[in-house]
Amino acid sequence: MHYFKKSLEQLKERGRYRSLTLSEGIDLTSNDYLGFRDHPKLREAALRAIESGIDLGSGGSRLLRGNHSAHEELEAFSAEFFGYERSLYFVTGFQANYALFTTLLTRHDVVLYDSLIHASVKDGIHAGHAKGVKVEHNDLNAYEDALKRFRDEAQQIFIAVESLYSMDGDFAPLQELYDLAQKYDAILIVDEAHATGVWGESGKGCAESLPRENLMTLHTCGKALGIAGGLVCASGNIIDTLINTARPFIYSTAPPPLQAVLVREAFRLVQSEEGKERRQRLHSICNNVKSQMGGAGSQIVPIILGEDSHAVFVASALQKAGFDIRAIRPPTVPEGSARLRLSLNADLDKEALDQFFVHLMPYLQDQAA
Ligand SMILES: Cc1ncc(COP(=O)(O)O)c(C=O)c1O
């Protein structure tokens, strides 16, 4: 017991202690990019489903009694929507990534992964059997060098990237990565967690226009879609392999059917005129912020402050001024790059954002001085 107390104290000394807080103030933190999580249409869908007697829990693993028509309907829809043969719904995006990387990649395989890839992918690779090779963030030459180096030793070679990076807010060069994957007969796995619903012609993500051959995408449902879960979209053989061998899928209770009903409804919203308008509103907020702060123009804007304790100090001052923005510290981001992660959403009004920048600027000027 003494050990835990001591290591918590060390975290406090290093400015890395974290605790749970309830949300307060203007939302500049959540991943609810389109404002769906309290949308009346989703509430109505929940009430309708409950009134029609939907089971509240699934009752078991999908392979036993836990499979429900709501899961199957969501999977059939999302396979078609994202343009794949099949899709599989997991209770969270983390579980989906973990299942994918621990199951599909064998000890004869190599996976090249971006240095800024999400923890769920890193953990899956770490726990799996394939050789993992970290590649410099978004560096196409480094990807090509690694493909040349490892192609012959690997039975299958995979490239794992995010389409929109969760902490840096920049986009992967997906077309170029896809071309490289084709050239070296590799399989590209794209985590669309932060792009689903927001980017692509119709909110299908940044990989929307890529051919589906040798491509797999992961779409989380707890961010712009406002609910929870993760959809793996791939060929029928890959989905059947996951159903037959993915331990996080087999040995875990299926998502509540209501969760699947609500995700399906969220997709209806994404496809609706309102969904399109919300996407456009968010894009225009992104463009305005880009003109002030620079960056990639996505809804995730990193404000790098360096020292952990400084990031915590600035976050806390902004929270006191009424803005819900949090400090992001290592190991979530690399050492020395503690930051605020400004997360934009379609409901933000201009005045609130202007006020936020008025409050933020003195800290940035201090830094520049
Ligand atoms: C890039 C990325 N992938 C996967 C996940 C995991 O998704 P979920 O929150 O649904 O578990 C996240 C969540 O933070 C993420 O940012």
The ligand as a MOL file (V3000), in Angstrom:
LIG
                    3D

  0  0  0     0  0            999 V3000
M  V30 BEGIN CTAB
M  V30 COUNTS 16 16 0 0 0
M  V30 BEGIN ATOM
M  V30 1 C -7.4780 7.9650 -32.0880 0
M  V30 2 C -8.3220 7.2380 -31.1090 0
M  V30 3 N -8.5690 5.9320 -31.3030 0
M  V30 4 C -9.3140 5.2140 -30.4540 0
M  V30 5 C -9.8630 5.7930 -29.3280 0
M  V30 6 C -10.6690 4.9540 -28.3960 0
M  V30 7 O -12.0240 5.1610 -28.6100 0
M  V30 8 P -13.0780 5.0480 -27.4240 0
M  V30 9 O -13.0280 6.3370 -26.6790 0
M  V30 10 O -14.3730 4.7960 -28.1180 0
M  V30 11 O -12.6680 3.8970 -26.5730 0
M  V30 12 C -9.6520 7.1520 -29.0820 0
M  V30 13 C -10.2410 7.7940 -27.8910 0
M  V30 14 O -9.6990 8.6540 -27.2730 0
M  V30 15 C -8.8530 7.8940 -29.9860 0
M  V30 16 O -8.5920 9.1960 -29.7920 0
M  V30 END ATOM
M  V30 BEGIN BOND
M  V30 1 1 1 2
M  V30 2 1 2 3
M  V30 3 2 2 15
M  V30 4 2 3 4
M  V30 5 1 4 5
M  V30 6 1 5 6
M  V30 7 2 5 12
M  V30 8 1 6 7
M  V30 9 1 7 8
M  V30 10 2 8 9
M  V30 11 1 8 10
M  V30 12 1 8 11
M  V30 13 1 12 13
M  V30 14 1 12 15
M  V30 15 2 13 14
M  V30 16 1 15 16
M  V30 END BOND
M  V30 END CTAB
M  END
